[in-house]
Amino acid sequence: MRAVRFQEYGGPEVLKTVEADVPEPGPGQVSVDVAYAGVNFADLKARSEGYRVGGLPYVPGLEVSGRIRAVGAGVEGLAVGQEVAALTDGGGYAEVTVADAVTVFPLPAGVGLRTAATLTTVLPTAYALVHSVGRLRSGETVLVQGAAGGVGTVVGQLARAAGAGAVYGVVSSAPKAAYAKDHGYDEVFVGAFEQPVRQATGGRGVDLALDPVGGETLRASLDSLAAFGRLVSYGNASSAAPWTAGPPELYPLGRSVAGFSILSLTTTAPAELRRLAERAFEKAVDGTVSLPVTAEFALAEAAQAHRLMGARTSTGKLLLRVAD
Ligand SMILES: NC(=O)c1ccc[n+]([C@@H]2O[C@H](COP(=O)([O-])OP(=O)(O)OC[C@H]3O[C@@H](n4cnc5c(N)ncnc54)[C@H](OP(=O)(O)O)[C@@H]3O)[C@@H](O)[C@H]2O)c1
């Protein structure tokens, strides 16, 4: 089978298309003939700095859609030939990949294979950020970094549907701001956001801030919270050194900080992850959210997808077309 992998960390050019052995599912797993693979920022972090890479060579790719090819021992409720969306622990940039059955989902009603490849990371993550972890209540205000990206566009739509009083986004360019405004955001700030947020909220700050950037942006997000506000950290796009919050940052205004990692949840609480994903998928089925695919590349062009996202010029979701 064809797969795209890297043998060393570096720029998009380290991604090479190779012939590889077809993986077989172990107990509790299935293999999937991949139709499409979603591109996630985590794939770029894997390629450039080894994020969650167990060993080299490594095939990136955390989410796919396709048909079940083979079923491992002990798997119930999934059958060969069934169309599914799957969250994988790497390996998605390939004609065949393997996934734990607990993170393999029959296609939700009305969702085709193309959209399904974008379901399993972005939608449960965005749902958890707004609801399970962020606990957004009607009327509250929300601030979201990376508002025009894969997670950001879904968070905007979910927050609005949940009755947010105002949804504020932060992006790195004016075109991204315009794009985010079409996906649930009331106001989108380009670059610096602390002063604009204060101004927009009449000096009060926001009730919920969602941060996938880390470093100084995480600190500024925390500083942008109103009294009793919540910050959810869910990434470190800036690759800044880990930063901690303690009593000086949290006590005076009763602020709190939480975290979320969908990939960790697959091992720490797989049953919770499955419930979360199923609740989240309903939001795509009932039309609450759309999952905008803005660019599609052939598998062998994965490097181009990485260039687009790495240059901070992508919006919505990027897809790799694996089956011809
Ligand atoms: N914890 C979880 O479970 C989880 C799950 C999925 C995604 N994530 C995180 O959520 C974020 C979005 O993921 P995605 O796959 O949907 O990607 P994406 O948003 O489609 O694209 C990457 C995003 O990162 C921002 N960015 C890129 N380089 C940056 C840098 N050096 N400093 C600050 N921001 C940078 C870009 O926003 P601007 O150019 O507008 O700043 C862009 O929105 C990523 O940080 C990812 O790791 C976390």
The ligand as a MOL file (V3000), in Angstrom:
LIG
                    3D

  0  0  0     0  0            999 V3000
M  V30 BEGIN CTAB
M  V30 COUNTS 48 52 0 0 0
M  V30 BEGIN ATOM
M  V30 1 N -6.3460 19.2940 22.7430 0
M  V30 2 C -7.0000 18.7190 21.7600 0
M  V30 3 O -7.6910 17.7270 21.9530 0
M  V30 4 C -6.9060 19.2970 20.3810 0
M  V30 5 C -7.5990 18.7090 19.3320 0
M  V30 6 C -7.5240 19.3080 18.0530 0
M  V30 7 C -6.7340 20.4450 17.8920 0
M  V30 8 N -6.0530 20.9560 18.9430 0 CHG=1
M  V30 9 C -5.2410 22.1710 18.8030 0
M  V30 10 O -6.0960 23.1660 18.2970 0
M  V30 11 C -5.3690 24.0040 17.4160 0
M  V30 12 C -6.0810 24.0360 16.0870 0
M  V30 13 O -5.9450 22.7740 15.4710 0
M  V30 14 P -6.4430 22.5050 14.0010 0
M  V30 15 O -5.9680 21.1580 13.6370 0
M  V30 16 O -7.8880 22.8180 13.9180 0 CHG=-1
M  V30 17 O -5.5860 23.5390 13.1530 0
M  V30 18 P -6.0360 24.8640 12.3990 0
M  V30 19 O -6.6680 25.7750 13.4000 0
M  V30 20 O -6.8110 24.5180 11.2070 0
M  V30 21 O -4.6380 25.4700 11.9200 0
M  V30 22 C -3.6040 25.7980 12.8150 0
M  V30 23 C -3.9570 27.0150 13.6920 0
M  V30 24 O -2.8770 27.3520 14.5250 0
M  V30 25 C -2.6840 28.7460 14.5280 0
M  V30 26 N -1.2180 28.8710 14.5030 0
M  V30 27 C -0.3740 28.3220 13.6550 0
M  V30 28 N 0.9030 28.5820 13.9920 0
M  V30 29 C 0.8390 29.2980 15.0960 0
M  V30 30 C 1.8110 29.8720 15.9200 0
M  V30 31 N 3.1180 29.7290 15.6850 0
M  V30 32 N 1.3970 30.5730 16.9620 0
M  V30 33 C 0.0860 30.7200 17.2070 0
M  V30 34 N -0.8810 30.1740 16.4700 0
M  V30 35 C -0.5090 29.4590 15.4130 0
M  V30 36 C -3.3680 29.3150 13.3060 0
M  V30 37 O -4.1600 30.4300 13.6630 0
M  V30 38 P -3.7850 31.9280 13.2740 0
M  V30 39 O -2.8720 31.8990 12.0960 0
M  V30 40 O -5.0830 32.6100 12.9620 0
M  V30 41 O -3.1460 32.4440 14.5100 0
M  V30 42 C -4.3350 28.2050 12.8950 0
M  V30 43 O -5.6700 28.4920 13.2390 0
M  V30 44 C -3.9400 23.4610 17.3360 0
M  V30 45 O -3.1230 24.1540 18.2530 0
M  V30 46 C -4.1250 22.0250 17.7780 0
M  V30 47 O -2.9550 21.4760 18.3180 0
M  V30 48 C -6.1240 20.4110 20.1720 0
M  V30 END ATOM
M  V30 BEGIN BOND
M  V30 1 1 1 2
M  V30 2 2 2 3
M  V30 3 1 2 4
M  V30 4 1 4 5
M  V30 5 2 4 48
M  V30 6 2 5 6
M  V30 7 1 6 7
M  V30 8 2 7 8
M  V30 9 1 8 9
M  V30 10 1 8 48
M  V30 11 1 9 10
M  V30 12 1 9 46
M  V30 13 1 10 11
M  V30 14 1 11 12
M  V30 15 1 11 44
M  V30 16 1 12 13
M  V30 17 1 13 14
M  V30 18 2 14 15
M  V30 19 1 14 16
M  V30 20 1 14 17
M  V30 21 1 17 18
M  V30 22 2 18 19
M  V30 23 1 18 20
M  V30 24 1 18 21
M  V30 25 1 21 22
M  V30 26 1 22 23
M  V30 27 1 23 24
M  V30 28 1 23 42
M  V30 29 1 24 25
M  V30 30 1 25 26
M  V30 31 1 25 36
M  V30 32 1 26 27
M  V30 33 1 26 35
M  V30 34 2 27 28
M  V30 35 1 28 29
M  V30 36 1 29 30
M  V30 37 2 29 35
M  V30 38 1 30 31
M  V30 39 2 30 32
M  V30 40 1 32 33
M  V30 41 2 33 34
M  V30 42 1 34 35
M  V30 43 1 36 37
M  V30 44 1 36 42
M  V30 45 1 37 38
M  V30 46 2 38 39
M  V30 47 1 38 40
M  V30 48 1 38 41
M  V30 49 1 42 43
M  V30 50 1 44 45
M  V30 51 1 44 46
M  V30 52 1 46 47
M  V30 END BOND
M  V30 END CTAB
M  END
